[in-house]
Amino acid sequence: MAESTIGQPLTNGKKPQLDLASADWQSSSQGTGDVQIAFIEGYIAMRDGRSPDGPSLIFTPAEWRAFVLGARDGEFDLT
């Protein structure tokens, strides 16, 4: 069985179902931004701030680091 970087066991490599109802969502801009993130139970959740009841992406700390470094490096820039 694989384990996350915070030591919580993962089932078949799947991330746990997190209760995001009490998450403290942060926006990239003042008010409701297009992208919001929350740090919860050792994971990072990301959602569309315009559709907060929609699905959220869940990242492990290592996945989040790779995403942030890729964004800083221009990996996701539109041409």
N, C-alpha and C positions, 0 to 999 in steps of 0.2 A: 504494500500500500504506500502510495506517495504521500509526502507531507508538505504542507505549505511552509513558507519561510518563518511563520510564527508558531509552528509546531502543531497546528490543528490538523488532524487527519483529513485527507480528501478521499472521497469515495469514488473509485474509478476515475480519478483525475478531475472530477467535477467539483466546482466550488459550492460551498454551503448556501442554503437559502437564508438570506439575511433579512431581518425585520427592518425595513427602511423607513417605517412610519415615524420613528423618533430621531431619524438622522438629521444632523445639522448641515443643511445644504449650503454651499458657498458658490457664489457667482463670480464670473470673471469681470463683471462690471457692477455698478451700483444697481440695486433692485434685482429684478429677475433677468438674468442673462440667458443667452441661448444655450450655453453649456453650464451645468452645475455639477460639483463634485461633493462627496461626503466621505469622511474617514470613519469607518465603522467596523468594530470587531476585528481590527487588524487588516482590513481590506479597504479598497478604494472603490466607491461607486460613482458612476457618471451617468447623467441623464440630460434630456432636453428640457430646459427650463420653461419652454413654451408649452410643453406637454408633460407636466410632472407626474401624471398618473400612468404614463406610458412605461415601457420597459427601461431598465437600467443595465448598464454594462458593469460587471464586477471584475476588478483587477486584483491580483496578488501584488504585494509590494515590488517584487521583481518585474512583473509585467508593467506596472505603472512607471517604474524607473525607465524601462526600455521605451515606453511610449513617450515619456517626457523628453528623453534624450533624442529620440527620433524627430520629435517636433522641433526641438531646438536646432537640430542639424538640417532642417528643411526637408525631411523625408516626405512630408505630407503637403508640401507647397503645391499649389495649382500652377500650371505653366500657361 
